[in-house]
């Protein structure tokens, strides 16, 4: 099989390590490009979009993922762009406090948690890739449609996404599929898997500039499993002007929990819709400190998509091909974990490739390190993850309460929050240990 590197970045170290093609230039794909380049590989990213732009709404980066980005030299960029999250607040549909806890540095972590505009983070990562690998390392306007591999290498066959026209293939020693929930590589590995699994809930997401919410660093979760509203600030630039760019998510259940039909509704992904489609159930949700109807009305529209995931896979890797991020473990957006887990995948993949002399052994170790962890998060998110406190409050006190401890005891609240952090790997002790291990590894290699 021809594995000529073509336009790959070349260095003596990279030529020793090998060449890697990454399908997908999203957050996971670009972080993988940085970690794999740092590990000494020549990397080529194949991205379907003709131009990478600052699109999307807000996301969260948990401390264990921020640690990876910090090691890549991006902490100052995150501070310049996003908001260091200070606290998380859960309230019921009347705005009554269920649970509040500090987050990031305010909670004693050695590294911050960030709320940030997805598109701005995307550009931060793209600029970092272009600085480290060169602009030619990202090939836009091409989609990996299928692959072939043998004992000597792998070839990614590319097409133009809009026309379907065949484009020049990419040859390498390893193909990493970071091409999202509709991954063509995953579909080739698992051709009988079928569509994504629908939760029964629809999401509408948007950004609205407004007066600061509470202290300007708080993430708010309101409601319960069948009707939820999430809001948090994502822009350091807006904060410097005394304003907040608020990322908000309205969520409504449109199918019963026990509905056997798990096929997503026939809707365009990220379809822009008028607020009248979903706003009415939130008309009474004015808590003084959070005016949900005003936020929705000020924006007037949102991007709609069904909340979906996929069942965990029996393996991610075959031969010289592996999966990463949403291609490997799409999960419900509960607990603010999707992007963070993709970043952790990227770090783990680079580390395993450095530790093992053969690609096959490295991928087996990568599977063993990441697949069980992410499968547990998928399962936890299906049970509402940390949002379980909202579900319990609604079940036990649908008309509200005088004090949450009359409904849920402090130990139960603390247990739910702590258990999810441990499942997702961002409890304070785990993050501190990871930071210590990385420092020791850097010192050993110096």
Secondary structure, DSSP 8 states (H G I E B T S, - for coil): -----TT----HHHHHH-EEEEE--SHHHHHHHHHHHHTT-EEEEEESSSS----S-EEEE-HHHHHHHHHTT-HHHHHHHSEE--EEEEE-TT--EEEEEE-GGGGT-SS--EEEEHHHHHHHHHHHHHHHH-GGGEEES-EEEEEEEETTEEEEEEE-TTT--EEEEEEESEEEE---TT-HHHHHHSTT--S-EEEEEEEEEEEEEES--TTTTEEEEEEETTEEEEEEE--HHHHHTT-EEEEEEEEEE-S-TT-S--B--S--TTEEEEGGGT-GGGTT-B-SS-BHHHHHHHH-EEEEEEEEE----S-S-BTTEEE-THHHH---S-SS-HHHHHHHHHHHHHHHHHH-SSHHHHHHHHHHHHHHHHHHHHHHHHTTGGGHHHHHHHHH-TT--S-GGGTS-HHHHHHHHHHHHHHHT-SHHHHHHHHHHHHHHHHHH-
